Amino acid sequence: MGLIRTSKHSTKSSLLPSKSKSSFSTPTYSASQTMKTTIKIYGVSLSLILINLAAIMERADENLLPSVYKEVSEAFNAGPSDLGYLTFIRNFVQGLSSPLAGCVLESDKRIWFGNWGIGGGVMATVMAGQTFWGVQGWRCAFVLMASLSALIGILVLLYVDDPKKRFSPTQDASDSSERGDSIYNGNASVTSVWRHSWAATKSVIKVQTFQIIVLQGIIGSLPWTAMVFFTMWFELIGFDNNSSATLLSLFAIGCALGSFIGGSIADRLTQTYPYSGRIMCAQFSAFMGIPFSWFLLRVIPQSVTSFLTFSITLFFMGLTISWNGTAANAPMFAEVVPVKHRTMIYAFDRAFEGSFSSVAAPLVGILAEKMFGYNSKSVDPIKGSSPEALALSKGLLSMMAVPFGLCCLCYTPLYFIFKKDRENARMQVIKEEEMM
């Protein structure tokens, strides 16, 4: 079946003379402490497979509820603003929990949290129109995906190899000198871990590049949060569950390809423009959200006969507006944040972005209902409602085009400060290496 077990020994570094300048003595380890059996399937680490599955389930969790907005609205007589508040609460709580997980992962007391994501958008949309054993399909989707998430969480706990445990003794000594033996030995109290994490956070927050990346992330996440209403909008136009799922799939495929293409273009452009290439790619991607949002929500006739036009537009929209994370944010973030603090700092960044940007969902609903005349009582459960689809599209456009434009502008200061922050980070690393 292609399943291979390979043993990784970390005793080699302890048997050879240390090349490190550290004054710490090199501890000895028994073979049982340093040998880790890694399971591979067709040459791919099982740990890598499970971690990716966990990430997929986490993303699925974010897309499940929006994918069944229409069915939930009918079941509970809820309007867009009510549905938006549900998404706001979910995203806000998830954002607040990110720093907790980041701080836990900063210590060696690693607790494997299963990603309790409970569904995938496309699958939930398809299931929503069905009935299983007398139970509505959207309810079954929640139960099914929750079960899958629990299973993946258990597999992660049992089979994922913690890379921290494979560090060489020299690296362990160096890390201990920087951050304290108690934290890496797992003996630190919760208070000391939080205190250390907060001190690290305050030092990184002072970096201007970090501040701008977080600011644009908050603004740039608003359109993506607003997009949770896409499925409901398609169904209001009159598309059935399968057609709506197909449209969402094309958009997701475009985003996946766009992330890869954008990152590749930025890498090549950086070879010529090391301090501005990534910024240019990010601004291009953010700017493209404006014309695509306008064309998708206002130009294309909102009719089931426009399926092909919607499909092409959504695919190319995803292909061009999804560059920022891989092309600019993550690589630039990594260059100005110390390696030893990245896990925790990324968690705080996600907390800021997820918490603040979650307001977009209820704002779309409020605009659609209060300003553009959306009336949930006028929606036909089967055929949808053209007036309500138009009102929702206007609310979506308001929360997509404007934030995309502001996000594009937020990158501009990086042309002047990224070079300085990058050089400062490199000098700090050199000084730390000299002190070892």
VEXDREN-2710 file (C-alpha; in Angstrom, 1 decimal):
% VEXDREN-2710
k/r/px/py/pz
1/MET/0.0/0.0/0.0
2/GLY/3.0/2.3/-0.1
3/LEU/3.2/2.6/3.7
4/ILE/6.7/2.8/5.0
5/ARG/8.1/3.3/8.5
6/THR/11.5/5.1/8.7
7/SER/13.4/5.8/11.9
8/LYS/14.9/9.2/12.5
9/HIS/17.8/9.4/14.9
10/SER/18.7/12.6/16.5
11/THR/21.7/11.2/18.4
12/LYS/24.1/12.0/15.6
13/SER/24.5/15.6/16.7
14/SER/25.3/14.6/20.3
15/LEU/28.0/12.1/19.1
16/LEU/29.8/14.5/16.9
17/PRO/31.8/17.5/18.2
18/SER/29.6/20.6/18.5
19/LYS/30.3/23.4/16.1
20/SER/28.1/25.8/18.1
21/LYS/29.7/28.7/20.0
22/SER/27.3/28.1/22.9
23/SER/28.9/27.5/26.3
24/PHE/26.2/25.0/27.2
25/SER/27.3/21.5/27.7
26/THR/25.8/18.9/25.3
27/PRO/23.5/16.5/27.1
28/THR/23.4/12.9/26.2
29/TYR/20.2/11.0/25.2
30/SER/19.3/7.4/25.1
31/ALA/18.2/5.8/21.8
32/SER/14.7/5.4/23.1
33/GLN/14.5/9.2/23.7
34/THR/15.9/10.2/20.4
35/MET/14.5/7.7/17.9
36/LYS/11.2/8.6/16.3
37/THR/9.4/6.3/13.9
38/THR/7.8/8.3/11.0
39/ILE/5.1/6.7/8.9
40/LYS/5.1/7.5/5.3
41/ILE/2.4/6.7/2.6
42/TYR/3.8/6.7/-0.9
43/GLY/6.8/8.7/0.3
44/VAL/4.7/11.4/2.0
45/SER/4.8/11.8/5.8
46/LEU/1.6/10.8/7.5
47/SER/2.1/13.8/9.8
48/LEU/2.0/16.1/6.8
49/ILE/-1.1/14.5/5.5
50/LEU/-3.0/14.7/8.8
51/ILE/-1.9/18.3/9.4
52/ASN/-3.2/19.3/5.9
53/LEU/-6.5/17.4/6.6
54/ALA/-6.9/19.3/9.8
55/ALA/-6.3/22.6/8.0
56/ILE/-8.9/21.6/5.4
57/MET/-11.4/20.9/8.1
58/GLU/-10.7/24.2/9.8
59/ARG/-11.5/26.0/6.5
60/ALA/-14.5/23.8/6.1
61/ASP/-15.8/25.0/9.5
62/GLU/-15.6/28.6/8.3
63/ASN/-17.7/27.8/5.2
64/LEU/-20.3/25.5/6.6
65/LEU/-22.9/27.8/8.1
66/PRO/-22.7/30.4/5.2
67/SER/-23.3/27.5/2.7
68/VAL/-26.7/26.7/4.3
69/TYR/-27.8/30.3/5.1
70/LYS/-31.0/30.0/3.0
71/GLU/-32.0/26.8/4.7
72/VAL/-31.3/28.2/8.2
73/SER/-33.1/31.4/7.3
74/GLU/-36.2/29.3/6.3
75/ALA/-36.0/27.1/9.4
76/PHE/-35.7/29.9/11.9
77/ASN/-37.3/32.8/10.0
78/ALA/-34.0/34.7/10.1
79/GLY/-32.9/37.6/7.9
80/PRO/-29.5/38.4/6.5
81/SER/-28.5/40.5/9.6
82/ASP/-29.4/37.6/11.9
83/LEU/-27.3/35.2/9.9
84/GLY/-24.5/37.8/9.8
85/TYR/-24.5/38.0/13.6
86/LEU/-24.2/34.2/13.8
87/THR/-21.1/34.3/11.6
88/PHE/-19.8/37.3/13.5
89/ILE/-20.0/35.4/16.8
90/ARG/-18.4/32.3/15.4
91/ASN/-15.4/34.2/13.8
92/PHE/-15.0/36.4/16.8
93/VAL/-14.7/33.5/19.2
94/GLN/-12.3/31.7/16.8
95/GLY/-10.2/34.8/16.6
96/LEU/-10.0/35.2/20.4
97/SER/-9.0/31.5/20.8
98/SER/-6.0/31.9/18.4
99/PRO/-3.6/33.6/20.9
100/LEU/-4.4/30.9/23.5
101/ALA/-3.4/28.1/21.0
102/GLY/-0.3/30.1/20.0
103/CYS/0.9/30.6/23.5
104/VAL/0.4/26.9/24.3
105/LEU/2.4/26.0/21.2
106/GLU/5.2/28.3/22.4
107/SER/6.0/26.0/25.2
108/ASP/7.0/22.3/24.9
109/LYS/3.8/21.3/26.6
110/ARG/2.2/20.8/23.2
111/ILE/-1.5/20.0/23.3
112/TRP/-2.9/18.7/20.0
113/PHE/-6.2/20.5/19.4
114/GLY/-8.3/18.7/16.8
115/ASN/-9.8/21.2/14.4
116/TRP/-13.5/20.9/15.2
117/GLY/-14.5/22.1/11.8
118/ILE/-17.9/20.8/11.0
119/GLY/-18.3/20.8/7.3
120/GLY/-17.3/21.9/3.8
121/GLY/-19.2/24.6/1.9
122/VAL/-19.7/22.7/-1.3
123/MET/-20.8/19.4/0.4
124/ALA/-23.1/21.3/2.7
125/THR/-24.7/23.1/-0.1
126/VAL/-25.4/19.9/-2.0
127/MET/-26.7/18.1/1.1
128/ALA/-28.9/21.0/2.1
129/GLY/-31.4/20.3/-0.6
130/GLN/-31.8/16.7/0.4
131/THR/-33.5/14.7/3.2
132/PHE/-31.7/11.8/5.0
133/TRP/-33.8/9.4/7.1
134/GLY/-36.4/12.2/7.6
135/VAL/-33.7/14.7/8.7
136/GLN/-33.0/17.9/6.8
137/GLY/-29.8/17.6/4.8
138/TRP/-28.1/20.7/6.2
139/ARG/-28.5/19.3/9.7
140/CYS/-26.9/16.0/8.6
141/ALA/-24.0/18.0/7.1
142/PHE/-23.2/19.4/10.5
143/VAL/-23.3/16.0/12.2
144/LEU/-21.2/14.3/9.4
145/MET/-18.5/16.9/9.3
146/ALA/-18.3/17.1/13.1
147/SER/-17.7/13.3/13.2
148/LEU/-15.0/13.6/10.5
149/SER/-13.3/16.4/12.4
150/ALA/-13.3/14.4/15.6
151/LEU/-11.7/11.5/13.8
152/ILE/-9.0/13.7/12.3
153/GLY/-8.3/15.2/15.7
154/ILE/-7.8/11.7/17.2
155/LEU/-5.5/10.7/14.3
156/VAL/-3.5/13.9/14.8
157/LEU/-3.1/13.1/18.5
158/LEU/-1.9/9.6/17.8
159/TYR/0.2/9.8/14.7
160/VAL/1.5/13.4/14.1
161/ASP/5.2/13.8/14.9
162/ASP/6.0/16.9/16.9
163/PRO/9.0/18.5/15.1
164/LYS/10.1/20.3/18.3
165/LYS/11.0/16.9/19.8
166/ARG/13.5/16.3/16.9
167/PHE/15.6/19.4/17.6
168/SER/19.2/18.6/18.2
169/PRO/20.6/19.1/21.7
170/THR/22.6/22.1/20.5
171/GLN/19.5/23.8/19.3
172/ASP/17.7/22.9/22.5
173/ALA/20.5/24.6/24.5
174/SER/20.5/27.6/22.3
175/ASP/16.7/28.0/22.6
176/SER/17.0/27.5/26.3
177/SER/19.5/30.3/26.6
178/GLU/17.1/32.6/24.7
179/ARG/13.8/31.8/26.3
180/GLY/14.4/29.9/29.5
181/ASP/14.8/26.2/30.3
182/SER/11.5/26.1/32.1
183/ILE/9.4/26.9/29.0
184/TYR/11.0/24.4/26.7
185/ASN/11.2/21.7/29.4
186/GLY/7.4/22.0/29.9
187/ASN/7.8/23.1/33.5
188/ALA/6.6/26.7/33.0
189/SER/3.4/27.8/34.6
190/VAL/0.6/29.2/32.6
191/THR/1.3/32.7/34.0
192/SER/5.0/32.6/33.0
193/VAL/4.1/31.4/29.4
194/TRP/1.5/34.2/29.0
195/ARG/4.0/36.8/30.5
196/HIS/6.7/35.7/28.1
197/SER/4.3/35.7/25.1
198/TRP/3.0/39.1/25.9
199/ALA/6.5/40.5/26.2
200/ALA/7.4/39.0/22.8
201/THR/4.2/40.4/21.3
202/LYS/4.9/43.9/22.6
203/SER/8.3/43.9/21.0
204/VAL/7.0/42.8/17.6
205/ILE/4.1/45.2/17.7
206/LYS/6.6/48.0/17.6
207/VAL/7.7/46.9/14.1
208/GLN/6.0/49.2/11.6
209/THR/5.8/46.5/8.9
210/PHE/4.0/44.3/11.3
211/GLN/1.5/47.1/12.1
212/ILE/0.7/47.7/8.5
213/ILE/0.4/44.1/7.6
214/VAL/-2.1/43.6/10.5
215/LEU/-4.0/46.8/9.5
216/GLN/-4.4/45.8/5.9
217/GLY/-5.3/42.3/7.0
218/ILE/-8.2/43.6/9.0
219/ILE/-9.4/45.8/6.2
220/GLY/-8.6/43.2/3.5
221/SER/-10.5/40.4/5.3
222/LEU/-13.7/42.4/5.3
223/PRO/-14.6/41.4/1.6
224/TRP/-13.8/37.8/2.3
225/THR/-16.0/37.7/5.3
226/ALA/-18.8/39.4/3.3
227/MET/-18.5/36.6/0.7
228/VAL/-20.1/34.2/3.1
229/PHE/-23.4/35.4/1.5
230/PHE/-22.5/34.2/-2.0
231/THR/-24.3/30.9/-1.6
232/MET/-27.5/32.6/-0.3
233/TRP/-27.3/35.2/-3.1
234/PHE/-27.0/32.5/-5.8
235/GLU/-30.0/30.6/-4.4
236/LEU/-32.0/33.9/-4.2
237/ILE/-31.3/34.4/-7.9
238/GLY/-32.9/31.0/-8.5
239/PHE/-29.9/28.5/-8.8
240/ASP/-30.5/25.2/-7.2
241/ASN/-28.2/23.7/-4.6
242/ASN/-26.0/21.8/-7.1
243/SER/-25.6/24.8/-9.4
244/SER/-24.7/27.0/-6.4
245/ALA/-22.2/24.4/-5.2
246/THR/-20.6/24.4/-8.7
247/LEU/-20.2/28.1/-8.7
248/LEU/-18.6/28.1/-5.3
249/SER/-16.3/25.3/-6.4
250/LEU/-15.1/27.2/-9.4
251/PHE/-14.4/30.2/-7.2
252/ALA/-12.5/28.0/-4.7
253/ILE/-10.4/26.4/-7.5
254/GLY/-9.5/29.8/-8.8
255/CYS/-8.4/31.0/-5.3
256/ALA/-6.3/27.9/-4.8
257/LEU/-4.5/28.3/-8.2
258/GLY/-4.3/32.0/-7.6
259/SER/-2.5/31.6/-4.3
260/PHE/0.1/29.4/-6.0
261/ILE/0.5/31.6/-9.1
262/GLY/0.7/34.8/-7.0
263/GLY/3.3/33.4/-4.7
264/SER/5.4/32.2/-7.7
265/ILE/5.2/35.6/-9.5
266/ALA/6.1/37.4/-6.3
267/ASP/9.2/35.2/-5.8
268/ARG/10.4/35.9/-9.3
269/LEU/9.6/39.6/-9.1
270/THR/11.5/39.8/-5.8
271/GLN/14.7/38.7/-7.5
272/THR/14.6/42.0/-9.5
273/TYR/12.9/44.2/-6.9
274/PRO/13.8/42.7/-3.5
275/TYR/12.1/45.4/-1.4
276/SER/9.0/46.3/-3.5
277/GLY/8.2/43.2/-5.7
278/ARG/5.9/41.6/-3.1
279/ILE/4.2/44.9/-2.3
280/MET/3.4/45.4/-6.0
281/CYS/1.9/41.9/-6.3
282/ALA/-0.3/42.5/-3.2
283/GLN/-1.6/45.8/-4.5
284/PHE/-2.4/44.4/-7.9
285/SER/-4.4/41.5/-6.3
286/ALA/-6.3/43.8/-3.9
287/PHE/-7.1/46.3/-6.7
288/MET/-8.5/43.5/-8.9
289/GLY/-11.1/42.9/-6.3
290/ILE/-12.8/46.2/-7.2
291/PRO/-13.6/45.6/-10.9
292/PHE/-14.4/42.0/-10.4
293/SER/-16.8/42.8/-7.5
294/TRP/-18.6/45.4/-9.6
295/PHE/-18.9/43.2/-12.6
296/LEU/-20.1/40.2/-10.6
297/LEU/-22.6/42.0/-8.5
298/ARG/-23.9/44.7/-10.8
299/VAL/-23.1/44.0/-14.4
300/ILE/-24.0/40.3/-14.9
301/PRO/-27.8/39.8/-15.2
302/GLN/-29.0/38.2/-12.0
303/SER/-30.7/35.2/-13.8
304/VAL/-30.1/31.5/-14.0
305/THR/-29.4/32.0/-17.7
306/SER/-26.2/33.7/-16.7
307/PHE/-24.7/30.6/-15.2
308/LEU/-21.7/30.4/-17.7
309/THR/-20.9/34.1/-17.2
310/PHE/-21.0/33.7/-13.4
311/SER/-18.8/30.6/-13.7
312/ILE/-16.1/32.3/-15.7
313/THR/-16.2/35.5/-13.7
314/LEU/-15.9/33.7/-10.3
315/PHE/-13.0/31.5/-11.5
316/PHE/-10.9/34.5/-12.8
317/MET/-11.9/36.5/-9.8
318/GLY/-10.5/33.9/-7.5
319/LEU/-7.5/33.6/-9.7
320/THR/-6.5/37.2/-9.2
321/ILE/-7.7/38.4/-5.8
322/SER/-6.1/35.6/-3.7
323/TRP/-2.4/36.6/-4.0
324/ASN/-1.9/38.6/-0.9
325/GLY/-1.3/35.9/1.6
326/THR/1.3/33.9/-0.3
327/ALA/2.8/36.7/-2.4
328/ALA/3.3/39.3/0.3
329/ASN/1.8/38.9/3.8
330/ALA/3.3/35.6/5.0
331/PRO/6.8/36.1/3.4
332/MET/7.2/39.7/4.6
333/PHE/5.8/38.8/8.0
334/ALA/8.5/36.1/8.3
335/GLU/11.3/38.5/7.5
336/VAL/10.4/41.0/10.2
337/VAL/9.3/38.6/13.0
338/PRO/11.9/36.5/14.9
339/VAL/11.7/32.8/14.2
340/LYS/11.3/31.9/17.9
341/HIS/8.1/34.0/18.1
342/ARG/6.4/33.3/14.8
343/THR/3.9/30.7/16.0
344/MET/2.5/33.0/18.7
345/ILE/2.8/36.2/16.7
346/TYR/0.9/34.6/13.8
347/ALA/-1.8/33.6/16.3
348/PHE/-2.2/37.2/17.5
349/ASP/-2.3/38.4/13.9
350/ARG/-5.1/36.0/13.1
351/ALA/-6.9/37.1/16.3
352/PHE/-6.8/40.7/15.2
353/GLU/-7.9/40.0/11.6
354/GLY/-10.5/37.4/12.4
355/SER/-12.1/39.4/15.3
356/PHE/-12.3/42.8/13.6
357/SER/-13.2/41.6/10.1
358/SER/-16.1/39.5/11.3
359/VAL/-18.2/42.7/11.5
360/ALA/-18.6/42.5/7.7
361/ALA/-21.1/39.7/7.8
362/PRO/-23.7/41.5/10.0
363/LEU/-23.0/44.8/8.1
364/VAL/-23.9/43.2/4.8
365/GLY/-27.2/42.0/6.3
366/ILE/-28.0/45.3/7.9
367/LEU/-27.3/47.2/4.7
368/ALA/-29.4/44.8/2.6
369/GLU/-32.4/45.0/5.0
370/LYS/-32.3/48.7/6.2
371/MET/-30.9/50.5/3.2
372/PHE/-31.7/48.3/0.1
373/GLY/-35.1/46.9/1.1
374/TYR/-34.4/43.2/1.7
375/ASN/-37.6/41.4/3.0
376/SER/-37.1/37.8/4.1
377/LYS/-40.8/37.1/4.0
378/SER/-40.9/37.7/0.2
379/VAL/-38.4/34.8/-0.5
380/ASP/-39.8/31.8/-2.3
381/PRO/-38.2/28.6/-0.8
382/ILE/-37.8/27.1/-4.3
383/LYS/-37.5/30.0/-6.8
384/GLY/-35.8/32.5/-4.6
385/SER/-36.6/36.2/-5.1
386/SER/-35.0/38.6/-7.6
387/PRO/-35.7/41.8/-5.6
388/GLU/-34.1/40.3/-2.5
389/ALA/-31.2/39.0/-4.6
390/LEU/-30.6/42.5/-5.9
391/ALA/-30.8/44.1/-2.4
392/LEU/-28.3/41.5/-1.1
393/SER/-25.9/42.1/-4.0
394/LYS/-25.9/45.9/-3.2
395/GLY/-25.0/45.1/0.4
396/LEU/-22.3/42.8/-0.8
397/LEU/-20.8/45.3/-3.2
398/SER/-20.7/48.0/-0.4
399/MET/-18.6/45.7/1.8
400/MET/-16.3/44.4/-0.9
401/ALA/-15.3/47.2/-3.4
402/VAL/-14.6/49.8/-0.7
403/PRO/-12.5/47.6/1.6
404/PHE/-10.6/46.2/-1.5
405/GLY/-9.6/49.7/-2.4
406/LEU/-8.5/50.7/1.1
407/CYS/-6.5/47.5/1.4
408/CYS/-4.6/48.4/-1.8
409/LEU/-3.8/51.8/-0.3
410/CYS/-2.7/50.3/3.0
411/TYR/0.3/48.6/1.4
412/THR/1.8/51.9/0.1
413/PRO/3.8/52.8/3.3
414/LEU/5.6/49.4/3.0
415/TYR/7.6/50.9/0.1
416/PHE/9.3/53.1/2.5
417/ILE/9.6/51.1/5.8
418/PHE/9.9/47.4/4.8
419/LYS/13.6/47.7/3.8
420/LYS/14.5/49.2/7.2
421/ASP/12.6/46.7/9.2
422/ARG/14.0/43.8/7.2
423/GLU/17.6/45.0/7.8
424/ASN/16.9/45.5/11.5
425/ALA/15.6/42.0/11.8
426/ARG/18.6/40.6/10.1
427/MET/21.0/42.5/12.3
428/GLN/19.2/41.3/15.4
429/VAL/19.6/37.7/14.2
430/ILE/23.3/38.2/13.6
431/LYS/23.8/39.7/17.1
432/GLU/22.0/36.8/18.7
433/GLU/24.2/34.3/16.8
434/GLU/27.4/36.1/17.9
435/MET/26.3/35.9/21.5
436/MET/25.9/32.1/21.4
END
